[in-house]
Amino acid sequence: MQISTKETVQLIVTATLIFLLAPAFVLIYVNLYNQRKKRHIEEKALLESHFQQELLKTQVEMQEQTLNHISREIHDNVTQVLSFVKLNLAIPAKATPEQAEQKISESRNLVAQVINDLRDLSKSLSYEHIMQLGLVQTMEIEADRINKSGIIKIDLAIGGDARNLGEQRELVLFRIFQEALNNALKHSGAKQLKINLDYFDHLFNLTIQDNGVGFPAGKLNKSGSGLRNMVNRAALIGADAVIDSAPGKGCCIKITIDPLTQYTHANGNHDSTG
């Protein structure tokens, strides 16, 4: 079967058009691909920038909270102890050597106590102590210090085998604890705070429960709420946050993390502690 001249011309024209248009289609595809890739990189950079800003904000807020606590601690405890030492060392002229020695010994013990207290306070001036000590030990130190102050009673329980969850995660978790404590002291009128850190094979739970007045569920949706900050920050580190409260029933905050879950890292990668 012979091909006519007209058909031959049509084939040549078609082949020529395909030959000429193919590079154009390739260029359009490459251009679209590059645009999508650029947009993806920009979105990723924006997320990483947001993560870094939130992390820095968390560090600053944690410092402020700690400094406020240290200020109260120095005013309420250290200053009072040193004032007592000053009075104690004003030994009457008629005091016997035994009485003088007793007062000096008491003052020496009190000064040693102040030195230890100031040493502990100096460690908490920097968020870096969380990275050095880890979440569990830092929480234990904070709970012990707050219990000594008598402001509120904290019951801290550790379940399972504690392990490192990653510096950034533990920093954010500690800030959530500070926010929960602050809310309990300022708004709930709570006298007790129960904290559980539960380590399972593929799960970590932080539960913070107070016995305060509680609040309506709708309060959680208010803009700028410290409770909303907890939810947002939990999401920042790949965690789920559930806040349960009702008037007269206190407040329970539960943070759940799968340690194998990846989350956006400030350095531009994904971080995981699995």
ROGULUM-396285 format. One record per residue: residue in one letter; y, z, x negated of N, C-alpha, C in turn; residue number from 0. Coordinates in Angstrom, 2 decimals, m for minus. Example, Ala and Ser with C-alpha at 12.3 -4.5 7.8 and 13.67 -1.06 7.14 Angstrom:
REM ROGULUM-396285
{A {m5.69 7.80 m13.19} {m4.50 7.80 m12.30} {m3.30 7.80 m13.20} 0}
{S {m2.25 7.08 m12.85} {m1.06 7.14 m13.67} {0.03 7.87 m12.90} 1}
***
This chain:
REM ROGULUM-396285
{M {m1.19 0.00 m0.84} {0.00 0.00 0.00} {1.23 0.00 m0.87} 0}
{Q {2.05 m1.02 m0.72} {3.21 m1.16 m1.58} {4.40 m0.41 m0.99} 1}
{I {5.20 0.15 m1.89} {6.42 0.84 m1.49} {7.55 m0.16 m1.50} 2}
{S {8.31 m0.16 m0.41} {9.41 m1.13 m0.33} {10.54 m0.73 m1.25} 3}
{T {11.39 m1.70 m1.50} {12.55 m1.46 m2.38} {13.43 m0.37 m1.78} 4}
{K {13.59 m0.41 m0.45} {14.43 0.60 0.22} {13.87 2.00 0.02} 5}
{E {12.56 2.16 0.16} {11.93 3.46 m0.02} {12.05 3.94 m1.47} 6}
{T {11.93 2.94 m2.38} {12.07 3.29 m3.80} {13.46 3.82 m4.09} 7}
{V {14.44 3.17 m3.51} {15.82 3.62 m3.70} {16.01 5.03 m3.12} 8}
{Q {15.43 5.26 m1.94} {15.56 6.58 m1.31} {14.90 7.66 m2.17} 9}
{L {13.76 7.34 m2.72} {13.08 8.31 m3.60} {13.92 8.61 m4.83} 10}
{I {14.48 7.55 m5.40} {15.31 7.75 m6.61} {16.53 8.59 m6.28} 11}
{V {17.16 8.29 m5.13} {18.35 9.07 m4.72} {17.98 10.53 m4.47} 12}
{T {16.85 10.71 m3.76} {16.41 12.09 m3.47} {16.11 12.86 m4.74} 13}
{A {15.37 12.24 m5.66} {15.04 12.88 m6.94} {16.30 13.21 m7.72} 14}
{T {17.27 12.25 m7.68} {18.53 12.47 m8.41} {19.29 13.65 m7.82} 15}
{L {19.32 13.70 m6.47} {20.02 14.82 m5.82} {19.36 16.16 m6.16} 16}
{I {18.02 16.16 m6.10} {17.31 17.40 m6.45} {17.60 17.79 m7.89} 17}
{F {17.57 16.81 m8.77} {17.83 17.06 m10.19} {19.24 17.61 m10.40} 18}
{L {20.20 17.08 m9.61} {21.59 17.53 m9.77} {21.85 18.86 m9.07} 19}
{L {21.21 19.08 m7.92} {21.48 20.29 m7.15} {20.69 21.50 m7.64} 20}
{A {19.54 21.26 m8.23} {18.70 22.38 m8.69} {19.45 23.34 m9.60} 21}
{P {20.16 22.81 m10.63} {20.92 23.73 m11.49} {21.98 24.51 m10.71} 22}
{A {22.58 23.85 m9.70} {23.59 24.54 m8.90} {22.97 25.72 m8.15} 23}
{F {21.79 25.47 m7.54} {21.09 26.55 m6.84} {20.72 27.68 m7.80} 24}
{V {20.29 27.30 m9.00} {19.94 28.31 m10.01} {21.17 29.13 m10.38} 25}
{L {22.30 28.44 m10.58} {23.54 29.13 m10.94} {23.99 30.08 m9.82} 26}
{I {23.87 29.59 m8.56} {24.23 30.45 m7.43} {23.34 31.68 m7.38} 27}
{Y {22.04 31.47 m7.58} {21.08 32.59 m7.55} {21.38 33.59 m8.67} 28}
{V {21.61 33.07 m9.87} {21.92 33.94 m11.02} {23.20 34.72 m10.77} 29}
{N {24.19 34.02 m10.18} {25.47 34.68 m9.90} {25.30 35.81 m8.88} 30}
{L {24.53 35.52 m7.81} {24.28 36.55 m6.79} {23.50 37.73 m7.39} 31}
{Y {22.53 37.39 m8.23} {21.73 38.44 m8.88} {22.62 39.32 m9.76} 32}
{N {23.50 38.69 m10.52} {24.40 39.45 m11.40} {25.35 40.33 m10.60} 33}
{Q {25.84 39.79 m9.47} {26.73 40.58 m8.63} {26.02 41.80 m8.06} 34}
{R {24.79 41.58 m7.59} {24.01 42.71 m7.07} {23.73 43.74 m8.16} 35}
{K {23.39 43.25 m9.35} {23.11 44.14 m10.47} {24.36 44.93 m10.85} 36}
{K {25.50 44.25 m10.88} {26.77 44.91 m11.20} {27.10 45.97 m10.17} 37}
{R {26.90 45.62 m8.87} {27.18 46.57 m7.80} {26.26 47.78 m7.91} 38}
{H {24.98 47.53 m8.25} {24.02 48.63 m8.41} {24.43 49.55 m9.56} 39}
{I {24.87 48.96 m10.67} {25.31 49.75 m11.82} {26.54 50.58 m11.48} 40}
{E {27.47 49.97 m10.73} {28.69 50.69 m10.33} {28.36 51.84 m9.40} 41}
{E {27.45 51.61 m8.44} {27.05 52.67 m7.53} {26.35 53.80 m8.27} 42}
{K {25.50 53.43 m9.22} {24.79 54.43 m10.01} {25.77 55.25 m10.85} 43}
{A {26.75 54.55 m11.44} {27.76 55.24 m12.25} {28.58 56.20 m11.38} 44}
{L {28.87 55.76 m10.13} {29.62 56.62 m9.21} {28.83 57.87 m8.86} 45}
{L {27.53 57.70 m8.60} {26.68 58.85 m8.30} {26.59 59.80 m9.49} 46}
{E {26.46 59.24 m10.67} {26.36 60.07 m11.87} {27.67 60.82 m12.12} 47}
{S {28.81 60.12 m11.86} {30.11 60.75 m12.01} {30.26 61.90 m11.01} 48}
{H {29.82 61.66 m9.78} {29.88 62.70 m8.75} {29.02 63.89 m9.14} 49}
{F {27.82 63.61 m9.66} {26.92 64.68 m10.10} {27.58 65.52 m11.19} 50}
{Q {28.18 64.85 m12.15} {28.80 65.55 m13.28} {29.98 66.39 m12.80} 51}
{Q {30.78 65.84 m11.88} {31.91 66.59 m11.36} {31.45 67.82 m10.59} 52}
{E {30.41 67.65 m9.78} {29.89 68.78 m9.01} {29.30 69.84 m9.92} 53}
{L {28.64 69.40 m10.98} {28.05 70.34 m11.92} {29.14 71.14 m12.63} 54}
{L {30.20 70.44 m13.04} {31.33 71.11 m13.69} {32.00 72.09 m12.73} 55}
{K {32.16 71.66 m11.47} {32.75 72.53 m10.46} {31.89 73.78 m10.27} 56}
{T {30.57 73.58 m10.27} {29.65 74.71 m10.13} {29.82 75.69 m11.29} 57}
{Q {29.92 75.16 m12.50} {30.09 76.00 m13.69} {31.39 76.80 m13.61} 58}
{V {32.48 76.13 m13.21} {33.78 76.80 m13.13} {33.75 77.89 m12.07} 59}
{E {33.19 77.58 m10.89} {33.13 78.57 m9.82} {32.26 79.76 m10.21} 60}
{M {31.18 79.46 m10.92} {30.31 80.54 m11.35} {31.03 81.45 m12.34} 61}
{Q {31.81 80.84 m13.23} {32.60 81.62 m14.19} {33.60 82.51 m13.45} 62}
{E {34.29 81.92 m12.44} {35.28 82.69 m11.70} {34.64 83.87 m10.98} 63}
{Q {33.49 83.63 m10.36} {32.78 84.69 m9.65} {32.37 85.79 m10.63} 64}
{T {31.86 85.37 m11.78} {31.43 86.34 m12.79} {32.60 87.14 m13.33} 65}
{L {33.71 86.46 m13.58} {34.90 87.14 m14.09} {35.44 88.15 m13.09} 66}
{N {35.40 87.80 m11.79} {35.83 88.75 m10.76} {34.94 89.98 m10.77} 67}
{H {33.64 89.74 m10.93} {32.71 90.87 m10.98} {32.96 91.73 m12.21} 68}
{I {33.20 91.08 m13.34} {33.44 91.81 m14.59} {34.72 92.63 m14.48} 69}
{S {35.74 92.04 m13.84} {36.99 92.77 m13.65} {36.77 94.05 m12.85} 70}
{R {36.00 93.94 m11.77} {35.69 95.13 m10.97} {34.87 96.13 m11.77} 71}
{E {33.92 95.60 m12.53} {33.03 96.47 m13.31} {33.82 97.27 m14.35} 72}
{I {34.75 96.60 m15.03} {35.57 97.28 m16.04} {36.46 98.33 m15.39} 73}
{H {37.06 97.94 m14.24} {37.97 98.86 m13.56} {37.23 100.05 m12.97} 74}
{D {36.11 99.80 m12.32} {35.42 100.85 m11.59} {34.52 101.72 m12.46} 75}
{N {33.95 101.14 m13.51} {32.97 101.88 m14.30} {33.44 102.19 m15.72} 76}
{V {33.70 101.13 m16.49} {34.03 101.33 m17.90} {35.27 102.19 m18.06} 77}
{T {36.34 101.87 m17.31} {37.59 102.63 m17.43} {37.38 104.09 m17.05} 78}
{Q {36.62 104.33 m15.99} {36.38 105.71 m15.56} {35.58 106.50 m16.59} 79}
{V {34.56 105.85 m17.16} {33.74 106.54 m18.16} {34.58 106.88 m19.39} 80}
{L {35.39 105.93 m19.83} {36.24 106.19 m21.00} {37.28 107.27 m20.71} 81}
{S {37.78 107.30 m19.49} {38.74 108.36 m19.12} {38.06 109.72 m19.17} 82}
{F {36.81 109.77 m18.73} {36.05 111.02 m18.78} {35.80 111.44 m20.23} 83}
{V {35.49 110.45 m21.08} {35.29 110.74 m22.51} {36.56 111.34 m23.10} 84}
{K {37.70 110.75 m22.74} {38.99 111.24 m23.25} {39.21 112.70 m22.86} 85}
{L {38.94 113.01 m21.58} {39.09 114.39 m21.13} {38.07 115.31 m21.79} 86}
{N {36.86 114.80 m21.97} {35.78 115.59 m22.54} {36.06 115.97 m23.98} 87}
{L {36.76 115.08 m24.69} {37.04 115.34 m26.10} {38.26 116.24 m26.30} 88}
{A {38.95 116.55 m25.21} {40.07 117.51 m25.32} {39.47 118.92 m25.33} 89}
{I {38.82 119.27 m26.41} {38.08 120.52 m26.52} {39.05 121.70 m26.63} 90}
{P {38.90 122.67 m25.75} {39.80 123.85 m25.82} {39.67 124.57 m27.17} 91}
{A {40.76 125.19 m27.58} {40.77 125.89 m28.87} {39.79 127.06 m28.87} 92}
{K {39.54 127.63 m27.69} {38.65 128.79 m27.61} {37.17 128.41 m27.48} 93}
{A {36.89 127.13 m27.48} {35.50 126.70 m27.31} {34.66 127.10 m28.50} 94}
{T {33.44 127.50 m28.23} {32.53 127.87 m29.31} {32.02 126.59 m29.98} 95}
{P {31.51 126.70 m31.21} {30.93 125.50 m31.87} {29.85 124.83 m31.04} 96}
{E {29.04 125.64 m30.32} {27.98 125.08 m29.49} {28.57 124.25 m28.33} 97}
{Q {29.64 124.80 m27.71} {30.29 124.08 m26.61} {30.94 122.79 m27.11} 98}
{A {31.57 122.87 m28.26} {32.21 121.68 m28.82} {31.18 120.60 m29.15} 99}
{E {30.06 121.03 m29.73} {29.00 120.08 m30.07} {28.42 119.43 m28.82} 100}
{Q {28.29 120.23 m27.75} {27.76 119.70 m26.51} {28.69 118.62 m25.93} 101}
{K {29.99 118.89 m25.94} {30.95 117.92 m25.42} {30.97 116.65 m26.27} 102}
{I {30.87 116.81 m27.57} {30.85 115.65 m28.47} {29.59 114.83 m28.23} 103}
{S {28.46 115.51 m28.06} {27.20 114.82 m27.80} {27.27 114.06 m26.48} 104}
{E {27.82 114.69 m25.42} {27.98 114.02 m24.13} {28.87 112.79 m24.26} 105}
{S {29.96 112.96 m25.00} {30.90 111.85 m25.18} {30.25 110.71 m25.96} 106}
{R {29.44 111.07 m26.96} {28.75 110.04 m27.75} {27.80 109.22 m26.87} 107}
{N {27.08 109.91 m25.99} {26.16 109.21 m25.08} {26.92 108.31 m24.10} 108}
{L {28.05 108.80 m23.62} {28.84 108.01 m22.68} {29.42 106.77 m23.37} 109}
{V {29.88 106.92 m24.60} {30.41 105.77 m25.35} {29.29 104.75 m25.60} 110}
{A {28.08 105.24 m25.91} {26.95 104.33 m26.10} {26.65 103.57 m24.82} 111}
{Q {26.76 104.26 m23.67} {26.54 103.60 m22.37} {27.58 102.51 m22.14} 112}
{V {28.84 102.82 m22.47} {29.92 101.84 m22.29} {29.69 100.62 m23.17} 113}
{I {29.26 100.86 m24.41} {28.99 99.76 m25.34} {27.91 98.84 m24.78} 114}
{N {26.84 99.43 m24.25} {25.77 98.63 m23.65} {26.26 97.84 m22.44} 115}
{D {27.08 98.51 m21.61} {27.62 97.84 m20.43} {28.50 96.66 m20.83} 116}
{L {29.35 96.87 m21.82} {30.24 95.81 m22.27} {29.46 94.67 m22.91} 117}
{R {28.37 95.01 m23.62} {27.53 93.98 m24.23} {26.90 93.11 m23.14} 118}
{D {26.40 93.76 m22.07} {25.82 93.00 m20.96} {26.86 92.14 m20.26} 119}
{L {28.06 92.69 m20.11} {29.13 91.92 m19.47} {29.53 90.73 m20.31} 120}
{S {29.58 90.90 m21.61} {29.99 89.80 m22.49} {28.98 88.65 m22.42} 121}
{K {27.71 88.99 m22.22} {26.69 87.95 m22.11} {26.90 87.10 m20.85} 122}
{S {27.39 87.72 m19.79} {27.56 87.00 m18.53} {28.87 86.24 m18.45} 123}
{L {29.69 86.30 m19.49} {30.95 85.57 m19.48} {30.72 84.06 m19.52} 124}
{S {29.58 83.62 m20.03} {29.30 82.20 m20.15} {28.07 81.83 m19.34} 125}
{Y {28.15 80.67 m18.67} {27.00 80.20 m17.90} {25.84 79.84 m18.82} 126}
{E {26.12 79.74 m20.13} {25.07 79.36 m21.07} {23.97 80.41 m21.14} 127}
{H {24.29 81.65 m20.73} {23.24 82.67 m20.80} {22.12 82.37 m19.81} 128}
{I {22.42 81.61 m18.76} {21.37 81.20 m17.83} {20.40 80.27 m18.54} 129}
{M {20.94 79.33 m19.33} {20.10 78.40 m20.07} {19.23 79.14 m21.09} 130}
{Q {19.79 80.20 m21.66} {19.05 80.94 m22.69} {17.99 81.86 m22.07} 131}
{L {18.37 82.54 m20.98} {17.47 83.53 m20.40} {16.55 82.95 m19.33} 132}
{G {17.00 81.90 m18.66} {16.24 81.35 m17.55} {16.65 82.00 m16.24} 133}
{L {16.29 81.36 m15.14} {16.74 81.80 m13.81} {16.21 83.19 m13.46} 134}
{V {14.93 83.43 m13.70} {14.33 84.71 m13.28} {15.00 85.89 m13.97} 135}
{Q {15.10 85.83 m15.30} {15.68 86.96 m16.03} {17.15 87.15 m15.68} 136}
{T {17.87 86.05 m15.51} {19.29 86.15 m15.15} {19.45 86.79 m13.78} 137}
{M {18.60 86.40 m12.83} {18.66 86.99 m11.49} {18.31 88.48 m11.54} 138}
{E {17.33 88.83 m12.36} {16.95 90.24 m12.49} {18.10 91.08 m13.04} 139}
{I {18.78 90.54 m14.05} {19.93 91.24 m14.64} {21.03 91.41 m13.61} 140}
{E {21.33 90.34 m12.87} {22.39 90.40 m11.86} {22.03 91.38 m10.75} 141}
{A {20.79 91.34 m10.29} {20.35 92.24 m9.23} {20.45 93.69 m9.67} 142}
{D {20.04 93.96 m10.91} {20.10 95.32 m11.44} {21.54 95.80 m11.54} 143}
{R {22.42 94.93 m11.99} {23.82 95.31 m12.16} {24.47 95.57 m10.80} 144}
{I {24.17 94.71 m9.83} {24.76 94.88 m8.50} {24.22 96.13 m7.83} 145}
{N {22.94 96.41 m8.01} {22.36 97.63 m7.45} {23.01 98.88 m8.04} 146}
{K {23.31 98.84 m9.32} {23.98 99.98 m9.96} {25.37 100.20 m9.40} 147}
{S {26.03 99.10 m9.00} {27.39 99.21 m8.48} {27.41 99.87 m7.10} 148}
{G {26.28 99.80 m6.38} {26.20 100.40 m5.06} {26.87 99.60 m3.97} 149}
{I {27.34 98.40 m4.28} {28.03 97.57 m3.28} {27.06 97.13 m2.19} 150}
{I {25.90 96.68 m2.61} {24.86 96.20 m1.71} {23.52 96.37 m2.40} 151}
{K {22.46 96.57 m1.63} {21.13 96.74 m2.23} {20.42 95.40 m2.26} 152}
{I {19.94 95.05 m3.46} {19.22 93.79 m3.62} {17.76 94.08 m3.94} 153}
{D {16.88 93.50 m3.14} {15.44 93.56 m3.41} {15.01 92.18 m3.92} 154}
{L {14.59 92.12 m5.18} {14.22 90.85 m5.80} {12.73 90.82 m6.05} 155}
{A {12.07 89.77 m5.57} {10.62 89.63 m5.76} {10.31 88.25 m6.34} 156}
{I {9.41 88.24 m7.32} {8.99 86.99 m7.98} {7.54 86.73 m7.61} 157}
{G {7.26 85.55 m7.07} {5.90 85.19 m6.71} {5.39 84.03 m7.54} 158}
{G {4.14 84.11 m7.97} {3.55 83.03 m8.77} {3.95 83.12 m10.23} 159}
{D {3.62 82.08 m10.98} {3.93 82.03 m12.41} {5.27 81.33 m12.61} 160}
{A {6.27 82.11 m13.01} {7.61 81.57 m13.19} {7.61 80.51 m14.29} 161}
{R {8.36 79.44 m14.08} {8.48 78.38 m15.08} {9.87 77.79 m15.01} 162}
{N {10.23 77.08 m16.06} {11.56 76.48 m16.14} {11.66 75.31 m15.18} 163}
{L {12.73 75.29 m14.39} {12.95 74.22 m13.42} {13.95 73.18 m13.93} 164}
{G {14.46 73.39 m15.13} {15.49 72.50 m15.66} {16.83 73.22 m15.66} 165}
{E {17.60 73.06 m16.72} {18.84 73.81 m16.89} {19.81 73.56 m15.74} 166}
{Q {19.98 72.29 m15.36} {20.96 71.99 m14.32} {20.52 72.54 m12.97} 167}
{R {19.23 72.42 m12.68} {18.72 72.97 m11.42} {18.93 74.49 m11.37} 168}
{E {18.59 75.17 m12.45} {18.69 76.62 m12.46} {20.15 77.07 m12.38} 169}
{L {21.04 76.30 m12.99} {22.46 76.60 m12.91} {22.94 76.52 m11.46} 170}
{V {22.56 75.45 m10.76} {22.97 75.26 m9.37} {22.33 76.33 m8.48} 171}
{L {21.07 76.66 m8.73} {20.38 77.69 m7.94} {21.06 79.05 m8.09} 172}
{F {21.49 79.36 m9.32} {22.17 80.63 m9.55} {23.51 80.65 m8.82} 173}
{R {24.20 79.50 m8.80} {25.49 79.42 m8.09} {25.26 79.59 m6.58} 174}
{I {24.18 79.03 m6.06} {23.86 79.21 m4.64} {23.63 80.70 m4.34} 175}
{F {22.95 81.39 m5.25} {22.75 82.84 m5.11} {24.09 83.56 m5.07} 176}
{Q {25.01 83.18 m5.97} {26.33 83.81 m6.00} {27.08 83.58 m4.69} 177}
{E {26.99 82.35 m4.17} {27.68 82.04 m2.91} {27.08 82.82 m1.76} 178}
{A {25.76 82.94 m1.74} {25.09 83.71 m0.69} {25.49 85.19 m0.76} 179}
{L {25.56 85.72 m1.97} {25.97 87.12 m2.16} {27.41 87.30 m1.71} 180}
{N {28.27 86.36 m2.08} {29.67 86.43 m1.71} {29.84 86.40 m0.19} 181}
{N {29.09 85.52 0.48} {29.15 85.44 1.93} {28.66 86.74 2.58} 182}
{A {27.60 87.29 2.01} {27.04 88.53 2.55} {28.04 89.68 2.44} 183}
{L {28.76 89.74 1.31} {29.72 90.82 1.09} {30.99 90.65 1.91} 184}
{K {31.46 89.40 2.01} {32.76 89.16 2.65} {32.69 89.03 4.16} 185}
{H {31.60 88.45 4.65} {31.58 88.06 6.06} {30.50 88.75 6.90} 186}
{S {29.36 89.05 6.30} {28.24 89.50 7.13} {28.18 91.02 7.30} 187}
{G {28.81 91.76 6.39} {28.71 93.21 6.45} {27.32 93.71 6.13} 188}
{A {26.55 92.91 5.41} {25.17 93.26 5.10} {25.10 94.42 4.11} 189}
{K {24.07 95.21 4.26} {23.82 96.33 3.34} {22.64 96.04 2.43} 190}
{Q {21.88 94.99 2.76} {20.69 94.68 1.98} {20.53 93.17 1.86} 191}
{L {20.08 92.75 0.68} {19.83 91.34 0.41} {18.43 91.22 m0.18} 192}
{K {17.56 90.48 0.50} {16.21 90.27 0.00} {16.13 88.87 m0.62} 193}
{I {15.68 88.82 m1.87} {15.61 87.54 m2.58} {14.19 87.33 m3.07} 194}
{N {13.64 86.17 m2.76} {12.31 85.80 m3.22} {12.37 84.50 m4.02} 195}
{L {11.79 84.52 m5.21} {11.60 83.31 m6.00} {10.10 83.08 m6.06} 196}
{D {9.64 82.05 m5.36} {8.21 81.78 m5.27} {7.86 80.48 m5.99} 197}
{Y {6.99 80.61 m6.97} {6.56 79.46 m7.78} {5.14 79.07 m7.38} 198}
{F {5.01 77.89 m6.80} {3.70 77.33 m6.47} {3.41 76.17 m7.43} 199}
{D {2.22 75.60 m7.32} {1.83 74.52 m8.25} {2.80 73.35 m8.21} 200}
{H {3.17 72.91 m7.02} {4.06 71.75 m6.89} {5.24 72.06 m5.99} 201}
{L {5.65 73.32 m5.97} {6.74 73.69 m5.09} {7.43 74.96 m5.60} 202}
{F {8.73 75.02 m5.38} {9.49 76.23 m5.68} {10.35 76.57 m4.48} 203}
{N {10.35 77.84 m4.08} {11.17 78.31 m2.97} {12.09 79.43 m3.43} 204}
{L {13.35 79.32 m3.09} {14.30 80.41 m3.26} {14.73 80.83 m1.86} 205}
{T {14.42 82.07 m1.50} {14.78 82.57 m0.17} {15.73 83.75 m0.32} 206}
{I {16.86 83.67 0.37} {17.87 84.73 0.33} {18.14 85.17 1.76} 207}
{Q {17.84 86.41 2.07} {17.96 86.90 3.44} {18.78 88.19 3.47} 208}
{D {19.77 88.24 4.36} {20.57 89.47 4.49} {20.37 90.07 5.88} 209}
{N {20.80 91.31 6.03} {20.67 92.00 7.33} {22.03 92.17 7.99} 210}
{G {22.88 91.17 7.78} {24.24 91.24 8.33} {24.34 90.84 9.79} 211}
{V {25.57 90.55 10.20} {25.85 90.29 11.62} {25.40 88.90 12.06} 212}
{G {25.17 88.00 11.11} {24.77 86.65 11.46} {25.93 85.84 12.01} 213}
{F {25.63 84.60 12.44} {26.68 83.74 12.96} {26.05 82.63 13.81} 214}
{P {26.84 82.00 14.68} {26.31 80.89 15.49} {25.94 79.71 14.62} 215}
{A {24.96 78.94 15.04} {24.48 77.80 14.25} {25.59 76.78 14.02} 216}
{G {26.52 76.64 14.94} {27.58 75.64 14.82} {28.51 75.88 13.65} 217}
{K {28.55 77.10 13.14} {29.45 77.41 12.03} {29.08 76.66 10.77} 218}
{L {27.81 76.31 10.65} {27.33 75.61 9.45} {27.99 74.25 9.30} 219}
{N {28.40 73.64 10.41} {28.96 72.30 10.37} {30.45 72.27 10.06} 220}
{K {31.07 73.43 9.93} {32.50 73.47 9.65} {32.79 72.96 8.26} 221}
{S {33.81 72.14 8.15} {34.20 71.57 6.85} {34.69 72.68 5.92} 222}
{G {34.29 72.61 4.67} {34.75 73.57 3.68} {33.97 74.86 3.67} 223}
{S {32.99 74.99 4.55} {32.21 76.21 4.62} {31.40 76.40 3.34} 224}
{G {31.32 77.68 2.87} {30.49 77.97 1.70} {29.04 77.67 1.97} 225}
{L {28.63 77.81 3.24} {27.25 77.49 3.61} {26.99 76.00 3.45} 226}
{R {27.95 75.18 3.83} {27.81 73.74 3.68} {27.75 73.37 2.20} 227}
{N {28.50 74.09 1.37} {28.45 73.85 m0.08} {27.04 74.07 m0.62} 228}
{M {26.37 75.09 m0.10} {25.00 75.37 m0.55} {24.08 74.20 m0.22} 229}
{V {24.22 73.66 0.99} {23.37 72.54 1.40} {23.64 71.32 0.52} 230}
{N {24.92 71.04 0.28} {25.29 69.88 m0.53} {24.80 70.03 m1.97} 231}
{R {24.92 71.22 m2.51} {24.52 71.42 m3.90} {23.00 71.40 m4.04} 232}
{A {22.32 71.87 m3.03} {20.86 71.79 m3.06} {20.43 70.32 m3.10} 233}
{A {21.06 69.49 m2.29} {20.74 68.06 m2.27} {21.03 67.43 m3.62} 234}
{L {22.04 67.93 m4.31} {22.44 67.41 m5.62} {21.30 67.50 m6.63} 235}
{I {20.47 68.52 m6.51} {19.38 68.72 m7.48} {18.03 68.36 m6.87} 236}
{G {18.04 67.58 m5.80} {16.79 67.13 m5.19} {16.08 68.20 m4.40} 237}
{A {16.83 69.15 m3.84} {16.23 70.24 m3.07} {16.63 70.13 m1.60} 238}
{D {15.82 70.75 m0.75} {16.13 70.86 0.67} {16.62 72.28 0.94} 239}
{A {17.67 72.39 1.76} {18.20 73.70 2.11} {18.15 73.88 3.62} 240}
{V {17.60 75.01 4.04} {17.55 75.35 5.47} {18.24 76.70 5.64} 241}
{I {19.26 76.73 6.49} {20.00 77.97 6.75} {19.78 78.36 8.20} 242}
{D {19.21 79.54 8.39} {18.86 80.01 9.73} {19.61 81.31 10.02} 243}
{S {20.36 81.31 11.10} {21.09 82.51 11.46} {21.39 82.52 12.95} 244}
{A {21.65 83.71 13.44} {22.07 83.89 14.83} {22.82 85.21 14.89} 245}
{P {23.75 85.34 15.83} {24.50 86.61 15.94} {23.57 87.81 16.06} 246}
{G {23.81 88.79 15.18} {23.02 90.02 15.19} {21.70 89.94 14.49} 247}
{K {21.37 88.76 13.89} {20.06 88.60 13.25} {20.15 88.26 11.77} 248}
{G {21.31 88.46 11.18} {21.44 88.19 9.75} {21.40 86.71 9.44} 249}
{C {21.19 86.40 8.17} {21.17 85.01 7.72} {20.06 84.83 6.69} 250}
{C {19.33 83.74 6.83} {18.25 83.42 5.88} {18.51 82.03 5.31} 251}
{I {18.59 81.95 3.99} {18.81 80.68 3.28} {17.55 80.38 2.48} 252}
{K {16.98 79.21 2.71} {15.76 78.83 2.00} {15.97 77.50 1.29} 253}
{I {15.80 77.53 m0.03} {15.93 76.33 m0.86} {14.54 75.94 m1.35} 254}
{T {14.15 74.70 m1.10} {12.82 74.23 m1.48} {12.94 73.05 m2.43} 255}
{I {12.21 73.12 m3.54} {12.25 72.07 m4.55} {10.82 71.68 m4.92} 256}
{D {10.58 70.39 m4.97} {9.37 69.87 m5.62} {9.76 69.58 m7.06} 257}
{P {9.26 70.37 m8.03} {9.67 70.19 m9.43} {9.43 68.79 m9.97} 258}
{L {8.54 68.02 m9.33} {8.25 66.66 m9.80} {9.25 65.65 m9.26} 259}
{T {10.05 66.07 m8.27} {11.03 65.16 m7.69} {12.14 64.88 m8.69} 260}
{Q {12.48 63.60 m8.81} {13.55 63.22 m9.72} {14.89 63.31 m9.00} 261}
{Y {15.92 63.58 m9.79} {17.27 63.59 m9.24} {18.21 63.01 m10.27} 262}
{T {19.37 62.54 m9.83} {20.32 61.89 m10.73} {20.79 62.86 m11.78} 263}
{H {20.66 62.46 m13.03} {21.01 63.28 m14.18} {22.40 62.91 m14.66} 264}
{A {23.12 63.89 m15.13} {24.50 63.65 m15.56} {24.57 62.69 m16.73} 265}
{N {23.49 62.51 m17.44} {23.52 61.60 m18.57} {23.22 60.16 m18.19} 266}
{G {22.94 59.95 m16.90} {22.71 58.59 m16.44} {21.26 58.26 m16.24} 267}
{N {20.38 59.22 m16.44} {18.96 58.98 m16.24} {18.53 59.75 m15.00} 268}
{H {17.23 59.81 m14.80} {16.70 60.69 m13.75} {16.05 61.86 m14.45} 269}
{D {16.29 63.04 m13.90} {15.75 64.25 m14.52} {14.61 64.78 m13.69} 270}
{S {13.58 65.24 m14.36} {12.45 65.84 m13.69} {11.80 66.80 m14.66} 271}
{T {11.32 67.90 m14.11} {10.70 68.91 m14.97} {9.21 68.92 m14.82} 272}
{G {8.68 67.91 m14.20} {7.23 67.89 m13.93} {6.41 67.64 m15.13} 273}
***
